[in-house]
Structures are given as C-alpha cells and as structure tokens.
Amino acid sequence: METLGSRWFGFLLVVVYLEGCLSEQYTGPRILWTDVKYGKHHTHSRIVSLNGVGSEVMNGTAEFEVLRSEYNKINAALAFDYDDSLIFWSELVEGAIHKMSITTGDIDTIYANESNSITALTTDWISNKLYWTDANFEWIKVSDYNGTYHRTLIRNTFSPFGIVANPLTGHLYWSERDVAPRLRMASLAGENIQTIFRNFTLGQENFFRRPQGLAIDYAQNRLFWVDPTLPFREGKPSPLTDTSESGLNLLMSVYLHEDKVQLQSSCVVHSLQYRASYLDFDSEFFFLSGSMHKEVYIKPRNSYLRESRKMTLKQYNPLKVTVYDGHRQPNKTSQCNVNNGGCEQLCLNDPTGIRCLCSDGLATHTDGVTCIPHHPHVEIHNNYQLSTGAIAGLVTGCLATFLILCLFVYCLRKRRKESRLSAVKKISMQLKWNTMSQSVKDGDDEDDNSATSGEESPRMQNTSEDSMDVGENGANSVQQQNDRNELPTK
C-alpha cells in the first residue's frame, strides 16, 4: 500500500514539474529570422529566435532559441500574429506556407502550390488574413489563417518581392523589381491600385533599383524598405557619402498621408555599410539581415552616434527577419471579427469598411456576401486590372496571331490552287497525248489498208484472166471431144 502511494506521489511530482516547465515557456517579444545553410549534399534550414526586446538583444542578454530545424528545406518568408501566438513561413522546396503556434508548437500547412517563389508574407492581424507575393506567377494572394479559402487578389504584378499590410487604414503595399522598379498600393480587397513611388535620383543616377524588405511604422504612418543597389565601379565616390565604395546599400522611407505618399523630396535615405536584404524594427532599433555576409545587423533608430552591432551566424545565411512584438501590431475592432462580417467565405478589411470575397473559381453574388460559381463570360471582377503595357501587349499579340493565321490560310489556299492547276494540266497533257497517239494509230491503219488494196487488184485481174483462159480452154476441149465422137457415124 505504501509502495503504491509512493508511486502515485512520484507521478504527481512529475506532472507538476512538466506543467511548471510548460508554464515557463517564453511567449513574449522576440526577434525572429529564417536562415539556411547550403551543404554539399543537403541544406539545413532553421527558424531562430532571440527571446527579448531590442535592448536585450543589443546588450547580449537575449536567449537564443531554435524554433524549427529541417534538412533539405529552405524556410524563407516570415510573418506573425502576436495576439494569436502564431508565426507563418514559406518553404521554397515544397512551395508551401506553414503556420506554427508559439505556445503549443503545433504546425499546420495552409497553402501548397509547389511554387518556389513565395518570398514575402504579411498578416492582417485584425481580420486574421494572410497575404503573400509570388514572383513566378506574378500575383498576390490572400487566405484565412486556416487555409480554407484562397483567392488570387491582384494579378499582373512584375516580380513582386516585398509586401506589408496596414489593417489600421485598410491598405496593402508591395514592391516590384522588374525593369521599372516601383512601390504600389491597393486596398486590402485588391482594389484602387496605384503607384506611390517610382525612382530616387541624385544627378543622373537612379538609386531606386531593388526595393525589398517592406515594413511600416504604424505610429508614424511611415513606410520603410531596403535597396541593395548594384555596385559602383571601383574607386567611384558615392553621391550620398562622398566616400569610395564598391557598392551602395540604402535604407529608405517615406511618410504616408491620406492614402498617398508625400513628394519625392520627403524620402529619407540612410546609407548602410553592409548589404541588407530584409528589414524590421521596434521603437529603438532596426534589425537587418545580411545574407551575403551571414550576419544580422542591429542599428539604432534615433541616435546615429551609437554604434551598430552585428551577429555573425557562421555557416547560416539569414533571410527574413521580423520583430515579434505586440507593439508592432496595434489593436482595432473590425466587423470581420463578429460572425465573419456576415460573409460566406473571406471577410477583408477595406478603407470604407469590410468586403466579402470568395475563393478562386467563385464570385460574389449580388447580395455581396454569398458565393456562386464564377462565369468569366458573364462577370468581370473589378480587381482584375490590366496595365496599359499589358493591354498593348495583348492587342499586339492578337493582331500578330490574326496576321499569321491569314498568311497560313493564304498559303494553304495558294498551295491547293497550285495543286489543282497541276492536276488539270497533267490531265490535259494526258488527254492530248492520248489524242495524238490515236491520230498516229489511225494514220497507220489507213496506210495499211491502202497498201493492201493496191496489191490485190492485179492479183484479182490475173485470176480473172486465168479463169477466162481456163474457160476458153475448157470450151475448146469440150468442142474437140464432141468432134471426135461424131467421126464414126459418118
């Protein structure tokens, strides 16, 4: 009896100890990033956390933790929802998007399309929606947190590489890095698309080339990004720093007011001494990932006299960095939080309120909330907007196709006509040859007949003459016989 009681007591102690360990699991602010190590035979990818706020990271007291470790994977884009204790990331090998609970560690797949170009994620933490860019398909998609409904929100983007949402105003911002780099914006429902920033020039040099790593300071309504521009020629001074550099890397920002960006002259530019690929920040520090040099940089925001700090990751290339902090996601009420805003599928925040949208293949009914099968020949969505270049390309392609088709039909008809003429000519030649052959044959027959007639006339004449001679000789013979018979009677 005592033995059984001691066993139960030991079991309860173990349970209490485990509960204590779970309750001590860190769930507060942290700095997150994804990284990857490229090996000869495999890759190793991680999701790494520095548990603490920026000042603790800066002074080295933040605890290092690996949240996710996988081989033969590449975890790239990263986003979070602080109130729901969720992080989201894209995995490029399988072309999927996953989510994980910080508190329980449970992992779910919310999107799988075998696309290896999902390089940017952002959340609308108010209505619980996830947005992402796909550079291969050149579109922007949206999904609920469970991955039940997906919708292609914006098409015809050119190499989109960065994206960030502002659910406080109902807007979405993204960068494009094609031959004409630009920053663009739309509503969170994908409408009212416009270009807000296109170039930044000093003299004749354009320093707006590869905008990426977008982040918003919601308190200042200020949009930040980094631009790792192409390197200068060796020995050529930088127009921004007047120092000789092998390249120029910029930290840029603009202030947003009334859904529009201020004049280009309001753009704030900082020259970085390192190549940064992604960016995020808190109230005191910038956090930047330097994939080329395998480093994560910490740069003070408000004092340029304070030195920056860098953390070297040895063999790992850091990719996306983000600040997991509740202050980075201010709260706001939304109608989407009550009965999904009355929407059957997707309820999205909008500058004027909310919008109900449906998954790909479905369209919103006239009631604005239910979903019906989509018929492209009946309905055209307003959020599918073609640019002038796309329209010109479409018209040019149609004209070229029409001309090629006409040329093909013309050549086909010409060939058929030539074939018919050739056949007719061949038949005519055959008939002419047959006629000539028949004429020649008839001429030969006439010559044969005439020759035969010429030979038979003398022969017949001779025959007649011979017959006459025979007749006369026969008559003479008969007369002589008669004379002999009469002689004895005399």
HELIX and SHEET records of a PDB file:
HELIX    1   1 GLU A    2  SER A   23  1                                  22    
HELIX    2   2 GLY A   54  MET A   58  1                                   5    
HELIX    3   3 GLN A  264  SER A  266  5                                   3    
HELIX    4   4 GLY A  326  ARG A  328  5                                   3    
HELIX    5   5 GLN A  335  ASN A  337  5                                   3    
HELIX    6   6 ASN A  339  GLY A  342  5                                   4    
HELIX    7   7 THR A  388  GLU A  486  1                                  99    
HELIX    8   8 LEU A  487  THR A  489  5                                   3    
SHEET    1   A 4 GLU A  63  TYR A  71  0                                        
SHEET    2   A 4 THR A  43  ASN A  51 -1                                        
SHEET    3   A 4 ARG A  30  TYR A  38 -1                                        
SHEET    4   A 4 ASN A 317  TYR A 324 -1                                        
SHEET    1   B 4 ASN A  75  ASP A  81  0                                        
SHEET    2   B 4 LEU A  86  GLU A  91 -1                                        
SHEET    3   B 4 ALA A  96  SER A 101 -1                                        
SHEET    4   B 4 ILE A 107  ALA A 112 -1                                        
SHEET    1   C 4 ALA A 120  ASP A 124  0                                        
SHEET    2   C 4 LYS A 129  ASP A 134 -1                                        
SHEET    3   C 4 TRP A 139  ASP A 144 -1                                        
SHEET    4   C 4 HIS A 150  ILE A 154 -1                                        
SHEET    1   D 4 PRO A 160  ASN A 166  0                                        
SHEET    2   D 4 HIS A 171  GLU A 176 -1                                        
SHEET    3   D 4 ARG A 182  SER A 187 -1                                        
SHEET    4   D 4 GLN A 194  PHE A 197 -1                                        
SHEET    1   E 2 THR A 201  LEU A 202  0                                        
SHEET    2   E 2 GLU A 205  ASN A 206 -1                                        
SHEET    1   F 4 GLN A 212  ASP A 217  0                                        
SHEET    2   F 4 ARG A 222  PRO A 228 -1                                        
SHEET    3   F 4 ASN A 249  HIS A 257 -1                                        
SHEET    4   F 4 LYS A 260  VAL A 261 -1                                        
SHEET    1   G 4 GLN A 212  ASP A 217  0                                        
SHEET    2   G 4 ARG A 222  PRO A 228 -1                                        
SHEET    3   G 4 ASN A 249  HIS A 257 -1                                        
SHEET    4   G 4 VAL A 268  LEU A 272 -1                                        
SHEET    1   H 4 TYR A 278  PHE A 281  0                                        
SHEET    2   H 4 PHE A 285  GLY A 290 -1                                        
SHEET    3   H 4 GLU A 295  PRO A 300 -1                                        
SHEET    4   H 4 ARG A 309  THR A 312 -1                                        
SHEET    1   I 2 LEU A 346  ASP A 350  0                                        
SHEET    2   I 2 GLY A 353  LEU A 357 -1                                        
SHEET    1   J 2 LEU A 362  THR A 364  0                                        
SHEET    2   J 2 CYS A 371  PRO A 373 -1                                        
END                                                                             
